[in-house]
Amino acid sequence: MPQIVIKGMEEKDVMALSAKLPAQLSAIVGAPEDWFSVEYLPSRFYFGGVLVSHDPLIQVWWFDRGQEVQDRVAESIDRLCRQLGYQQIEIFFLPLEKSAYYENGQHY
């Protein structure tokens, strides 16, 4: 936790991102690197009845850490995606309630 789910990117690029992203986000968030997961979610996007390409959509599921930390995390993700050649990147945060998140049967 946090869980980062990525759609609209090439799998090889998600793999490259996963090599750098946990260390960078760990420094920003103050959580161990192994708390971060990066998931590749292959997707197909359609418009007008045809298959179309789509810009990356990156979901960050996490416990809210405030606007400043969120902004820094978004900037870090955006920068790494741009280094991989993506120009239009959409990142959105999905805050989870600690009382609704369970690990091994216990909520946070």
C-alpha positions in Angstrom: 0.0 0.0 0.0 -0.1 2.4 -1.9 -1.2 0.5 -4.9 -0.5 1.9 -8.3 -2.6 0.6 -11.2 -1.6 1.5 -14.8 -3.6 1.3 -18.0 -2.8 2.6 -21.4 1.0 1.9 -21.3 3.2 -0.7 -22.8 4.0 -3.5 -20.4 7.7 -3.0 -20.9 7.3 0.6 -19.8 5.4 -0.4 -16.7 8.2 -2.8 -15.9 10.7 0.0 -16.3 8.6 2.3 -14.2 8.4 -0.3 -11.4 12.2 -0.4 -11.2 12.4 3.3 -10.2 9.0 4.3 -8.8 9.0 2.6 -5.4 12.3 4.2 -4.3 11.2 7.7 -5.4 7.8 7.4 -3.8 9.2 5.9 -0.6 11.4 9.0 -0.2 8.3 11.3 -0.7 5.8 9.3 1.4 8.1 8.0 4.1 7.0 4.4 3.7 9.2 1.4 2.9 9.7 0.6 -0.8 8.1 -2.8 -0.4 4.8 -1.2 0.6 4.3 0.0 -3.0 2.8 -2.2 -5.7 2.8 -1.4 -9.4 0.2 -3.3 -11.4 -0.1 -3.4 -15.2 -3.7 -3.6 -16.3 -3.8 -4.3 -20.0 -6.8 -2.5 -21.5 -8.4 -1.9 -24.9 -10.0 1.4 -25.6 -12.7 2.0 -28.2 -14.2 5.0 -29.8 -16.7 5.1 -32.6 -16.7 1.3 -32.8 -13.0 1.0 -33.4 -10.0 0.2 -31.3 -8.0 3.4 -30.4 -4.8 4.1 -28.5 -5.1 5.9 -25.2 -2.9 7.9 -23.0 -1.8 6.4 -19.7 -4.3 6.3 -16.9 -2.6 5.9 -13.5 -4.6 5.2 -10.4 -3.1 5.6 -7.0 -5.0 3.8 -4.3 -3.8 4.9 -0.9 -4.5 6.5 2.5 -4.7 10.2 2.1 -1.4 11.9 2.9 -2.4 15.5 2.2 -2.3 17.8 -0.8 1.5 18.6 -0.7 2.5 14.9 -0.6 -0.1 14.0 -3.2 1.3 16.7 -5.6 4.8 15.5 -5.1 3.8 11.9 -5.8 2.0 13.0 -9.0 5.0 15.0 -10.2 7.3 12.0 -9.6 5.0 9.6 -11.5 4.5 12.2 -14.3 8.3 12.8 -14.7 9.1 9.1 -14.9 6.3 8.5 -17.5 7.7 11.5 -19.6 11.1 9.9 -19.5 9.6 6.9 -21.1 8.2 9.0 -23.9 4.6 9.6 -22.8 3.4 13.1 -23.3 -0.2 13.1 -21.9 -0.5 11.3 -18.6 -3.6 11.2 -16.4 -3.0 10.4 -12.7 -5.8 10.2 -10.2 -5.8 9.4 -6.5 -8.4 7.2 -4.8 -8.2 7.7 -1.1 -9.1 4.7 1.1 -10.5 4.9 4.6 -8.3 3.1 7.1 -11.3 1.6 8.8 -12.4 0.0 5.5 -9.0 -1.5 4.6 -8.2 -4.9 6.1 -5.0 -6.8 6.1 -5.1 -10.3 7.5 -8.6 -9.7 8.9 -7.7 -6.5 10.8 -8.4 -2.9 9.7 -5.8 -0.1 10.0 
